[in-house]
Amino acid sequence: MTDLLQKKHGLYRRLKTNMEGFKKALEEGKDPQIIQLTREREEILKSIDLVDVQLARAGYPSRRSVPVEKKGEPLLAGWIGKIKETWQEIFDLNLECLQYAEVRCRDLKQEMATLGREVQGVKKYIPPQSYSPRFVDMVK
């Protein structure tokens, strides 16, 4: 049982490191790195789900991905406490990333609107051509 909890704690630490890198990539605007970190995060989350299934089979149903403590097992309670702390740190990092992404999204929308207005302004200087010119045959 402690092996599973240690494994889960290790996966949570990897997820935390991933989220820290994700936050840094968001702040620096490194899109390729963001894509790579997102893929890695998905793999880590799948691994955590597999450990959750193993924990459930062992009689420790997890609630919100954090195992529930059972009375009389102080060693397990220690690991569960570490998992909860790491999970809370990950949750806080995720909130920071969401807030930064919302600001970045709003900035990009404003930039797109500005570019749209500039394009419309340039198009007004181009004379409209609603038809293609006809050539009249004068030989008749």
C-alpha positions as CSV (number, residue, x, y, z in Angstrom):
1,M,0.0,0.0,0.0
2,T,2.8,2.4,0.9
3,D,4.4,1.6,-2.4
4,L,1.3,2.8,-4.3
5,L,1.1,6.0,-2.2
6,Q,4.8,6.7,-2.8
7,K,4.3,6.1,-6.5
8,K,1.4,8.5,-6.5
9,H,3.3,11.1,-4.5
10,G,6.2,10.8,-7.1
11,L,3.7,11.3,-9.9
12,Y,2.3,14.4,-8.1
13,R,5.8,15.8,-7.8
14,R,6.3,15.3,-11.5
15,L,3.0,17.0,-12.2
16,K,4.0,19.9,-10.0
17,T,7.3,20.3,-11.9
18,N,5.4,20.1,-15.2
19,M,3.0,22.8,-14.0
20,E,5.8,25.1,-13.0
21,G,7.4,24.7,-16.5
22,F,3.9,25.2,-18.0
23,K,3.5,28.5,-16.1
24,K,6.9,29.7,-17.1
25,A,6.3,28.8,-20.8
26,L,2.9,30.6,-20.6
27,E,4.6,33.7,-19.3
28,E,7.3,33.7,-21.9
29,G,4.8,32.8,-24.8
30,K,6.7,29.7,-25.9
31,D,3.9,27.8,-27.7
32,P,5.8,24.7,-28.8
33,Q,7.0,24.2,-25.2
34,I,3.4,24.6,-24.0
35,I,2.2,21.9,-26.4
36,Q,4.9,19.5,-25.2
37,L,4.2,20.1,-21.6
38,T,0.5,19.6,-22.1
39,R,1.2,16.2,-23.7
40,E,3.5,15.3,-20.8
41,R,0.8,16.4,-18.3
42,E,-1.8,14.2,-19.9
43,E,0.5,11.2,-19.6
44,I,1.2,11.9,-16.0
45,L,-2.6,12.3,-15.3
46,K,-3.2,8.9,-17.0
47,S,-0.6,7.3,-14.7
48,I,-2.2,8.9,-11.7
49,D,-5.5,7.4,-12.8
50,L,-4.0,4.0,-13.0
51,V,-2.5,4.3,-9.5
52,D,-6.0,5.4,-8.3
53,V,-7.5,2.2,-9.8
54,Q,-4.8,0.1,-8.0
55,L,-5.5,1.9,-4.7
56,A,-9.3,1.3,-5.1
57,R,-8.6,-2.4,-5.7
58,A,-6.5,-2.4,-2.5
59,G,-9.4,-1.0,-0.5
60,Y,-8.5,2.7,-0.5
61,P,-11.1,4.5,-2.6
62,S,-9.8,7.8,-3.6
63,R,-11.9,10.9,-3.5
64,R,-10.9,13.7,-5.8
65,S,-7.7,11.9,-6.5
66,V,-6.5,12.0,-2.9
67,P,-6.9,8.8,-0.9
68,V,-9.0,8.8,2.2
69,E,-7.2,8.1,5.5
70,K,-8.1,5.0,7.5
71,K,-7.8,5.0,11.3
72,G,-4.9,3.2,12.9
73,E,-2.5,3.5,10.0
74,P,-0.1,6.4,10.8
75,L,2.5,5.5,8.1
76,L,-0.2,5.7,5.4
77,A,-1.6,8.8,7.0
78,G,1.8,10.4,6.6
79,W,1.9,9.6,2.8
80,I,-1.6,10.8,2.4
81,G,-0.8,14.1,4.1
82,K,2.2,14.5,1.7
83,I,0.0,13.8,-1.3
84,K,-2.6,16.3,-0.1
85,E,0.1,19.0,0.3
86,T,1.5,18.4,-3.1
87,W,-2.0,18.3,-4.6
88,Q,-2.8,21.7,-3.0
89,E,0.4,23.2,-4.5
90,I,-0.5,21.8,-7.9
91,F,-4.0,23.3,-7.5
92,D,-2.6,26.7,-6.7
93,L,-0.2,26.6,-9.7
94,N,-3.1,25.6,-11.9
95,L,-5.1,28.6,-10.7
96,E,-2.2,30.9,-11.5
97,C,-1.9,29.5,-15.0
98,L,-5.6,29.9,-15.6
99,Q,-5.4,33.6,-14.5
100,Y,-2.4,34.2,-16.7
101,A,-4.1,32.5,-19.6
102,E,-7.3,34.6,-19.2
103,V,-5.2,37.8,-19.3
104,R,-3.2,36.6,-22.3
105,C,-6.5,35.6,-24.1
106,R,-8.0,39.0,-23.5
107,D,-4.8,40.7,-24.8
108,L,-4.8,38.6,-27.9
109,K,-8.5,39.4,-28.6
110,Q,-7.7,43.1,-28.3
111,E,-4.8,42.7,-30.6
112,M,-6.9,40.8,-33.2
113,A,-9.6,43.6,-33.0
114,T,-6.9,46.2,-33.6
115,L,-5.6,44.3,-36.6
116,G,-9.1,43.9,-38.0
117,R,-9.7,47.7,-37.8
118,E,-6.4,48.3,-39.5
119,V,-7.2,45.9,-42.3
120,Q,-10.6,47.5,-42.8
121,G,-9.0,51.0,-42.9
122,V,-6.6,49.8,-45.6
123,K,-9.4,48.2,-47.6
124,K,-11.2,51.6,-47.8
125,Y,-8.4,53.1,-49.8
126,I,-8.7,50.4,-52.5
127,P,-11.2,51.3,-55.2
128,P,-14.1,48.8,-55.3
129,Q,-14.3,46.5,-58.3
130,S,-17.7,45.0,-58.3
131,Y,-17.5,43.7,-61.9
132,S,-14.9,42.5,-64.3
133,P,-14.3,44.8,-67.3
134,R,-16.0,44.0,-70.6
135,F,-14.3,44.3,-73.9
136,V,-16.5,45.5,-76.7
137,D,-15.9,44.1,-80.1
138,M,-15.8,47.1,-82.5
139,V,-15.2,45.2,-85.7
140,K,-18.8,44.6,-86.7
